[in-house]
Amino acid sequence: QVQLVESGGGLVQAGGSLRLSCAASGSIFSSNVMGWYRQAPGKQRELVASMTSSASTNYAASVKGRFTISRDNAKNTVYLQMNSLKPEDTALYYCNLRSDLRTYWGQGTQVTVSS
């Protein structure tokens, strides 16, 4: 059984920064993709950023240049550094892991950006 535990959400003013962390535990194949999705009220869940175990990255256009995804493969942990935050970044952020044709989700961590 794979578990994802997120941390680092909170309330920040526009222009501020936050760093999200997600630690995965359990049976995880070495070849996998870890990433972050977000869902704002009344909107669909959307990809924010993802990173393969070989360090290939993918970002949503709305966060390019402001957010940086990184990971520590030895710790099965993925990070999301969020800078220059905007009110429209307010959402519930979910950690995601794709491994061995399966998808796992964290419980979500709230990010609120005030104007």
C-alpha positions in Angstrom: 0.0 0.0 0.0 1.4 3.4 -1.0 0.7 6.5 1.2 1.4 10.1 0.3 1.7 12.6 3.1 1.7 16.3 2.2 2.8 19.3 4.2 3.6 23.0 3.8 0.3 24.6 2.8 -1.0 27.8 4.4 -2.1 31.4 4.1 0.2 33.8 2.4 -0.1 37.3 0.9 0.2 37.9 -2.9 3.8 37.9 -4.0 4.8 35.6 -1.2 6.2 32.1 -1.3 5.4 28.6 0.1 7.0 25.3 -0.2 5.0 22.1 -0.4 6.4 18.7 0.5 5.1 15.2 -0.2 6.6 12.0 1.2 5.7 8.7 -0.3 5.9 5.4 1.5 5.2 1.8 0.6 6.0 -0.3 -2.4 7.1 2.2 -5.1 8.8 1.3 -8.3 11.9 3.1 -9.0 10.5 4.4 -12.3 7.7 6.7 -11.5 6.2 10.2 -11.8 5.5 12.4 -8.9 3.7 15.7 -9.1 1.2 18.2 -7.9 -2.3 18.9 -8.9 -4.7 21.6 -7.6 -8.4 22.1 -7.4 -10.1 25.4 -6.7 -13.7 25.7 -5.7 -16.0 25.1 -8.6 -13.2 24.1 -10.9 -11.7 20.8 -12.2 -8.5 19.4 -10.8 -5.6 20.5 -12.9 -1.9 19.5 -13.2 0.5 22.0 -11.7 3.8 20.3 -12.2 5.2 16.8 -12.4 8.6 15.2 -12.4 9.8 11.8 -13.5 12.3 9.7 -11.5 14.8 10.6 -14.3 14.2 14.4 -13.7 12.0 15.3 -16.7 9.6 18.0 -15.7 6.3 19.3 -16.9 4.6 22.5 -15.8 1.2 24.2 -16.3 1.6 27.4 -18.3 0.1 29.4 -15.5 2.9 28.5 -13.1 6.0 28.4 -15.4 8.7 30.7 -14.1 7.1 31.0 -10.6 6.9 27.4 -9.4 9.7 24.8 -9.3 9.3 21.1 -8.7 12.1 19.0 -7.3 12.4 15.6 -5.8 14.7 13.4 -3.6 14.5 9.9 -5.0 16.3 8.4 -2.0 13.5 9.8 0.2 10.6 9.3 -2.3 9.8 12.9 -1.6 8.7 15.6 -4.0 8.7 19.4 -3.4 7.0 22.3 -4.9 8.6 25.7 -4.4 6.0 28.4 -5.1 7.1 32.0 -5.6 5.3 35.1 -6.6 2.0 33.6 -5.5 -1.2 35.1 -6.9 -4.7 35.0 -5.5 -5.6 32.7 -8.4 -3.2 30.1 -7.1 -5.6 29.6 -4.2 -6.6 25.9 -4.2 -6.4 22.6 -2.5 -3.1 21.1 -3.7 -2.8 17.3 -4.1 0.3 15.2 -4.3 0.2 12.6 -7.0 2.3 9.5 -7.7 2.1 7.3 -10.8 3.9 4.0 -10.4 3.4 0.5 -12.0 0.3 1.6 -13.9 -1.3 2.8 -10.7 -2.1 6.3 -9.5 -2.1 7.5 -5.9 -3.2 10.7 -4.3 -2.4 12.5 -1.1 -5.1 14.0 1.1 -4.5 17.5 -0.1 -3.1 20.7 1.5 -4.8 24.1 1.3 -3.0 27.0 -0.2 -4.6 30.4 0.2 -3.2 33.6 -1.3 -4.7 36.8 -0.1 -4.7 40.0 -2.2 
